């Protein structure tokens, strides 16, 4: 009896390891979206561009898997395992798994949600003066982005430049119109136009808080609008409060 008990114990361990191994393989296997061909055939290119040669053809009624997207091209896989590149205009003539027409714009919006880098230019009003801002951001999660920006403010009595580091939080990154809040700090330099003796360049630290929205347009582009409240930490008894509204155009990749 003791022998049978040891055998069953070992068999139980082996079965448990097999179950764990199968579960791990299933978890590691990535599931891709599938579409059905409606055109008489589609052509597979060897690369993401019309200049790459066609090496394979998939006929009507067959399915292909969407592996990834690069600009306007999809890397796809046939049921026989052939992998190639197909233009998004061709993919829009296919059916999704729910028998609805495949929409490459919706698929492109997924790229917007999972973007890693973004950059853009914004114009606005900084305390009554025209401002121009260039920024770049790294999306280290779907909800959080670290940004660096530089701005030029075209005032009537002074030339103002400031640089800022911000943390952006998007609560709903999957929305086409995605609201966000931002917190940050920076340095502002004010250079007066006046030639009076008392006029001098001034460099101060500042902090800011703001809110805005990122509106996905198409492909790799989106519009950004935001309001920001700055507190300039001066050496005087009172700090300066400045409001800024700005609107701009951005690209992600």
C-alpha positions as CSV (number, residue, x, y, z in Angstrom):
1,X,0.0,0.0,0.0
2,X,2.8,2.3,0.8
3,X,4.3,1.7,-2.7
4,X,1.0,2.5,-4.4
5,X,0.7,5.7,-2.3
6,X,4.2,6.9,-3.5
7,X,3.3,6.1,-7.1
8,X,0.1,8.0,-7.0
9,X,1.8,10.9,-5.2
10,X,4.4,11.1,-8.0
11,X,1.8,10.8,-10.7
12,X,-0.1,13.7,-9.1
13,X,3.0,15.9,-9.1
14,X,3.6,15.0,-12.8
15,X,0.0,15.8,-13.8
16,X,0.2,19.1,-11.9
17,X,3.4,20.1,-13.7
18,X,1.8,19.2,-17.0
19,X,-1.2,21.3,-16.3
20,X,1.0,24.3,-15.2
21,X,3.0,23.9,-18.4
22,X,0.0,23.8,-20.7
23,X,-1.5,26.8,-18.9
24,X,1.8,28.7,-19.3
25,X,1.9,27.9,-23.1
26,X,-1.7,29.1,-23.5
27,X,-0.9,32.3,-21.6
28,X,2.2,32.9,-23.7
29,X,0.3,32.3,-27.0
30,X,-0.8,35.7,-28.3
31,X,-4.3,35.9,-29.9
32,X,-4.5,38.1,-33.0
33,X,-7.6,39.7,-34.6
34,X,-8.8,37.8,-37.7
35,X,-10.5,39.2,-40.8
36,X,-12.2,37.5,-43.8
37,X,-11.3,38.5,-47.4
38,X,-14.1,39.9,-49.5
39,X,-12.2,40.9,-52.6
40,X,-11.3,38.2,-55.2
41,X,-7.9,38.2,-53.7
42,X,-5.4,40.3,-51.7
43,X,-1.7,40.6,-52.3
44,X,1.1,40.1,-49.7
45,X,4.1,42.5,-50.1
46,X,7.4,41.6,-48.6
47,X,7.6,45.0,-46.8
48,X,5.4,47.9,-45.7
49,X,5.3,49.8,-49.0
50,X,4.1,49.5,-52.6
51,X,7.7,49.3,-53.7
52,X,8.2,45.9,-52.1
53,X,7.4,43.0,-54.4
54,X,4.3,40.8,-54.1
55,X,5.1,37.2,-53.2
56,X,1.8,35.7,-52.1
57,X,-1.9,35.9,-52.8
58,X,-4.8,35.1,-50.5
59,X,-8.2,34.4,-52.2
60,X,-11.7,35.5,-51.2
61,X,-13.3,33.8,-48.2
62,X,-10.1,33.0,-46.5
63,X,-9.0,34.5,-43.2
64,X,-5.8,36.4,-42.2
65,X,-4.5,37.4,-38.8
66,X,-3.5,41.0,-38.1
67,X,-0.1,40.9,-36.4
68,X,0.8,44.6,-36.2
69,X,0.4,47.9,-38.0
70,X,3.2,50.2,-39.3
71,X,2.0,53.6,-40.7
72,X,-0.6,52.6,-43.3
73,X,0.4,49.0,-43.6
74,X,-0.6,45.8,-41.7
75,X,1.5,42.8,-41.2
76,X,-0.7,39.8,-41.7
77,X,-0.5,36.0,-41.6
78,X,-2.4,33.6,-43.7
79,X,-3.9,30.3,-42.5
80,X,-0.9,28.5,-44.2
81,X,1.5,30.6,-42.2
82,X,2.7,33.0,-44.9
83,X,3.4,36.5,-43.4
84,X,3.3,39.7,-45.5
85,X,2.2,43.4,-45.6
86,X,-1.1,44.7,-46.9
87,X,-2.2,48.3,-47.3
88,X,-5.0,49.6,-45.0
89,X,-7.2,50.5,-48.0
90,X,-7.2,46.8,-48.9
91,X,-7.9,45.8,-45.3
92,X,-11.0,48.0,-45.2
93,X,-12.5,45.7,-47.8
94,X,-12.6,42.8,-45.3
95,X,-15.0,41.6,-42.6
96,X,-14.1,41.5,-38.9
97,X,-14.9,38.5,-36.7
98,X,-18.4,39.9,-35.8
99,X,-19.2,40.1,-39.6
100,X,-19.0,44.0,-39.5
101,X,-16.9,45.9,-41.9
102,X,-13.3,46.2,-40.7
103,X,-12.5,49.9,-39.8
104,X,-8.8,50.8,-39.9
105,X,-9.6,54.1,-38.1
106,X,-10.8,52.2,-35.0
107,X,-7.7,50.0,-35.2
108,X,-5.5,53.1,-35.5
109,X,-7.1,54.5,-32.4
110,X,-5.7,51.5,-30.5
111,X,-2.3,52.8,-31.6
112,X,-3.2,56.1,-30.0
113,X,-4.0,54.4,-26.7
114,X,-0.8,52.4,-26.7
115,X,1.5,55.1,-28.1
116,X,4.9,55.4,-26.5
117,X,6.2,58.9,-27.7
118,X,4.4,62.1,-28.7
119,X,5.5,65.6,-29.7
120,X,3.7,68.7,-30.8
121,X,3.4,72.5,-31.1
122,X,0.8,74.7,-29.3
123,X,-0.1,78.3,-29.5
124,X,-2.1,80.3,-26.9
125,X,-2.4,83.2,-24.5
126,X,-0.1,83.5,-21.5
127,X,-1.3,86.2,-19.2
128,X,-2.5,88.3,-22.1
129,X,0.5,87.8,-24.4
130,X,0.8,85.4,-27.3
131,X,2.7,82.2,-26.5
132,X,4.2,79.4,-28.5
133,X,5.1,76.0,-27.0
134,X,7.1,72.9,-28.2
135,X,6.8,69.8,-26.2
136,X,7.8,66.1,-26.2
137,X,6.4,63.3,-24.1
138,X,7.1,59.7,-23.1
139,X,4.1,57.6,-22.2
140,X,5.5,55.1,-19.7
141,X,2.0,53.7,-19.0
142,X,-1.4,54.1,-20.7
143,X,-2.4,56.6,-18.1
144,X,0.8,58.5,-17.2
145,X,3.1,60.7,-19.4
146,X,6.2,62.6,-18.6
147,X,6.7,65.7,-20.6
148,X,9.3,68.4,-21.3
149,X,8.3,71.7,-22.9
150,X,9.9,75.0,-23.9
151,X,7.8,78.2,-24.5
152,X,8.3,81.6,-25.9
153,X,5.9,84.4,-24.8
154,X,5.8,87.5,-27.0
155,X,4.9,90.3,-24.6
156,X,4.7,94.0,-25.2
157,X,7.0,95.1,-22.4
158,X,9.2,92.0,-22.0
159,X,10.5,88.8,-23.6
160,X,9.5,85.7,-21.6
161,X,10.9,82.2,-21.9
162,X,10.1,79.2,-19.7
163,X,10.9,75.5,-19.6
164,X,8.7,73.0,-17.8
165,X,8.7,69.3,-16.7
166,X,5.2,67.9,-16.2
167,X,3.4,64.7,-15.2
168,X,0.3,64.1,-17.2
169,X,-2.5,61.7,-16.1
170,X,-5.2,60.5,-18.5
171,X,-8.0,58.7,-16.6
172,X,-9.6,57.4,-19.8
173,X,-6.9,56.9,-22.4
174,X,-9.2,54.7,-24.6
175,X,-11.6,57.6,-25.3
176,X,-11.4,59.4,-28.6
177,X,-11.6,62.7,-26.6
178,X,-9.4,61.9,-23.6
179,X,-9.3,64.4,-20.7
180,X,-6.2,64.8,-18.7
181,X,-4.7,66.7,-15.7
182,X,-1.1,67.9,-15.4
183,X,1.2,68.9,-12.6
184,X,4.7,70.2,-12.9
185,X,7.4,72.7,-12.3
186,X,9.9,74.8,-14.3
187,X,12.0,77.9,-14.7
188,X,10.9,81.2,-16.2
189,X,13.1,84.0,-17.5
190,X,11.8,87.5,-18.0
191,X,13.8,90.0,-20.1
192,X,12.3,93.6,-20.0
193,X,12.4,95.7,-23.1
194,X,12.9,98.9,-21.0
195,X,16.4,100.5,-20.9
196,X,15.8,102.0,-17.4
197,X,18.5,101.4,-14.8
198,X,16.1,99.5,-12.5
199,X,15.1,97.1,-15.2
200,X,17.0,93.8,-15.1
201,X,16.6,90.2,-16.3
202,X,14.9,88.0,-13.8
203,X,14.9,84.2,-13.5
204,X,12.4,82.5,-11.2
205,X,11.1,79.1,-10.4
206,X,7.5,78.2,-10.9
207,X,4.9,75.4,-10.4
208,X,1.8,74.7,-12.3
209,X,-1.4,72.7,-12.5
210,X,-3.8,72.3,-15.4
211,X,-6.3,70.3,-17.3
212,X,-7.1,69.6,-20.9
213,X,-8.2,67.2,-23.5
214,X,-6.4,65.2,-26.3
215,X,-8.7,64.5,-29.3
216,X,-7.6,61.8,-31.7
217,X,-8.0,62.7,-35.3
218,X,-6.7,59.9,-37.5
219,X,-3.6,57.9,-38.3
220,X,-0.8,59.3,-36.0
221,X,-2.3,62.7,-35.2
222,X,-4.3,64.3,-32.5
223,X,-5.4,67.8,-31.3
224,X,-4.5,69.0,-27.8
225,X,-6.2,71.8,-25.8
226,X,-5.5,72.8,-22.3
227,X,-5.7,75.4,-19.5
228,X,-2.8,75.9,-17.1
229,X,-2.4,78.0,-13.9
230,X,1.1,79.0,-13.1
231,X,2.5,80.2,-9.7
232,X,5.8,82.1,-10.2
233,X,7.9,81.9,-7.0
234,X,9.5,85.4,-7.0
235,X,11.9,86.8,-4.4
236,X,9.3,89.4,-3.5
237,X,6.7,89.1,-0.8
238,X,4.0,88.2,-3.2
239,X,4.1,85.4,-5.9
240,X,2.8,86.0,-9.4
241,X,-0.2,84.1,-10.7
242,X,-0.5,83.6,-14.5
243,X,-3.2,81.8,-16.5
244,X,-2.5,80.2,-19.9
245,X,-4.9,78.8,-22.6
246,X,-3.4,77.0,-25.5
247,X,-4.4,74.8,-28.5
248,X,-2.1,72.7,-30.7
249,X,-1.4,69.8,-33.0
250,X,0.5,66.7,-32.0
251,X,1.9,63.5,-33.6
252,X,2.5,60.2,-31.8
253,X,4.7,57.2,-32.6
